[in-house]
Amino acid sequence: MYKFRPISERMDRLHKRVRDRVIQTDSERAMIMTESYKKYGNAVPAIRLPKALYDICANMTLRVEDEDVLVCNMAKNFCGTAVNPNYSGIGWIPYQIRSGAWTLREDGLYHNPDTEEIRMTMAPEDYEAFCSIEEFWKGKTFTDIANSWTPDGYDELARLRCTHAVPGPFFVHLPAGHMTP
């Protein structure tokens, strides 16, 4: 039988770092994408989306960690996450902060409830940045576009749970040509 060798010190450090992470959502990507959409908003999607991707690649913070072999990041913080506002607006976290479900703590960050398994945070300046672009994205997201062409009576069908594709972000994933329960 194969005998595994002991884990290296580097892998042990990386494992602990990822295991103990707190996911921080930042607004950098959303702000870059918003500026790009303001600049190229009248272009057809086949032009607008690649321009937005270029702007993100050209302007986003690139983090290089000490022990990285591959360099790539979705957000500016380690194990951070970003929001693509063209998909469904400013995301769900600002609404959680507004409702009081997330609280500002002594470290200066908003935190999700301790009862949730995955620990997440957002800086107040990122919350303010998301709030500043909220109006711009109303009516312009993929979700808004998809919801605008839902057929008459579809809300009732979704309410009855006859399909998994309900109005909102997940409606975009509806298979073409038929409805999948």
C-alpha positions in Angstrom: 0.0 0.0 0.0 1.2 3.5 -0.8 2.6 5.4 2.2 2.1 9.2 2.1 5.1 11.3 3.1 4.7 13.9 5.7 3.3 17.3 4.6 5.9 19.9 3.9 6.2 23.0 6.2 5.1 25.2 3.3 2.0 23.2 2.6 1.2 23.1 6.3 1.4 26.9 6.5 -0.7 27.4 3.4 -3.3 24.9 4.7 -3.6 26.7 8.0 -3.8 30.1 6.3 -6.6 29.0 4.0 -8.4 27.1 6.7 -8.4 30.0 9.1 -9.2 32.6 6.5 -11.9 35.3 6.8 -13.3 36.2 3.4 -13.3 39.9 2.8 -15.5 41.3 0.0 -14.1 44.4 -1.6 -15.4 46.9 -4.1 -12.4 47.3 -6.3 -13.6 45.2 -9.2 -17.2 46.6 -9.0 -15.9 50.2 -9.1 -13.6 49.4 -12.1 -16.5 47.7 -13.9 -18.9 50.6 -13.2 -16.4 53.1 -14.6 -16.0 50.9 -17.7 -19.7 50.6 -18.2 -20.1 54.3 -17.9 -17.5 54.8 -20.5 -18.7 52.1 -22.9 -22.3 51.8 -21.8 -23.7 52.4 -25.3 -21.5 49.8 -27.0 -23.0 46.4 -27.9 -22.3 43.7 -25.3 -19.8 42.0 -27.5 -17.6 45.2 -27.2 -18.7 46.4 -23.8 -17.9 43.2 -21.9 -14.3 42.7 -23.3 -13.6 46.4 -22.6 -14.7 45.9 -19.0 -12.6 42.8 -18.7 -9.6 44.7 -20.1 -10.2 47.6 -17.6 -10.3 45.1 -14.7 -7.1 43.4 -15.8 -5.3 46.7 -16.4 -6.4 48.4 -13.1 -7.0 45.7 -10.5 -4.6 45.2 -7.6 -2.4 42.2 -8.2 -1.3 40.6 -5.0 1.8 38.4 -4.8 2.1 36.4 -1.6 5.4 35.2 -0.3 4.8 31.6 -1.1 2.8 31.9 -4.3 3.7 29.7 -7.2 0.8 31.0 -9.4 -0.2 34.6 -9.1 -3.9 35.4 -9.5 -6.5 37.0 -7.3 -10.2 37.7 -7.5 -10.0 40.5 -5.0 -7.4 42.7 -3.3 -7.3 40.7 0.0 -6.1 37.2 0.6 -8.9 34.8 -0.1 -11.1 37.8 -0.8 -14.1 37.9 -3.0 -15.4 40.5 -5.4 -18.8 41.5 -6.8 -19.5 41.7 -10.6 -22.2 44.4 -10.5 -23.2 43.7 -14.1 -24.6 40.3 -13.0 -27.0 41.3 -10.2 -26.0 44.8 -8.9 -24.1 45.5 -5.7 -24.5 42.0 -4.3 -26.2 40.8 -1.1 -23.8 42.0 1.6 -24.7 45.7 1.6 -28.3 44.7 2.2 -27.2 42.6 5.1 -25.3 45.6 6.6 -28.3 47.9 6.1 -30.6 45.4 7.8 -28.2 45.2 10.8 -27.5 41.5 10.3 -23.8 42.3 9.8 -22.2 44.4 12.6 -19.3 46.8 12.7 -16.7 45.4 15.1 -13.6 46.6 16.9 -11.3 45.8 14.0 -13.2 48.4 11.9 -14.9 45.8 9.6 -18.4 44.7 9.2 -18.7 41.0 10.1 -21.4 38.4 9.3 -23.1 36.7 12.3 -20.9 34.4 14.3 -23.5 31.7 13.8 -22.5 31.4 10.2 -19.9 28.8 9.4 -18.0 30.8 6.8 -16.6 34.0 8.3 -16.9 37.1 6.0 -16.2 40.8 6.3 -16.5 44.1 4.5 -14.7 47.3 5.1 -16.9 50.4 5.7 -15.2 52.2 2.7 -16.2 49.2 0.4 -19.8 49.3 1.8 -19.9 53.1 0.9 -18.4 52.4 -2.5 -21.1 49.8 -3.2 -23.8 52.2 -2.1 -22.4 54.9 -4.4 -22.9 52.7 -7.5 -26.2 51.1 -6.6 -28.4 53.5 -8.5 -26.2 53.2 -11.6 -26.8 49.5 -11.9 -30.5 49.5 -11.4 -32.1 48.2 -14.6 -28.7 47.4 -16.3 -27.8 44.0 -14.9 -28.1 40.6 -16.5 -30.7 39.8 -13.9 -32.8 42.8 -14.9 -32.5 42.0 -18.6 -33.5 38.3 -18.0 -36.4 39.3 -15.8 -37.7 41.8 -18.4 -38.4 38.9 -20.9 -40.0 36.4 -18.5 -43.3 35.4 -20.1 -46.7 36.4 -18.7 -47.7 34.0 -16.0 -44.2 32.9 -15.2 -44.3 34.4 -11.7 -47.2 32.1 -10.8 -45.4 29.1 -12.2 -42.3 29.9 -10.2 -44.4 30.5 -7.1 -45.8 27.0 -7.4 -42.2 25.7 -7.6 -42.8 23.9 -11.0 -39.4 25.0 -12.1 -36.1 25.7 -10.4 -35.6 28.8 -12.5 -37.3 31.5 -10.5 -37.2 35.2 -11.4 -34.0 36.8 -10.2 -30.4 35.9 -10.8 -31.1 32.2 -11.3 -33.6 32.8 -14.1 -30.6 33.5 -16.4 -29.6 29.8 -16.0 -32.9 28.6 -17.5 -32.1 26.0 -20.2 -33.1 27.2 -23.6 -36.2 25.7 -25.2 -37.7 24.0 -22.2 -38.3 24.3 -18.5 -36.5 21.9 -16.2 -38.1 21.0 -12.9 
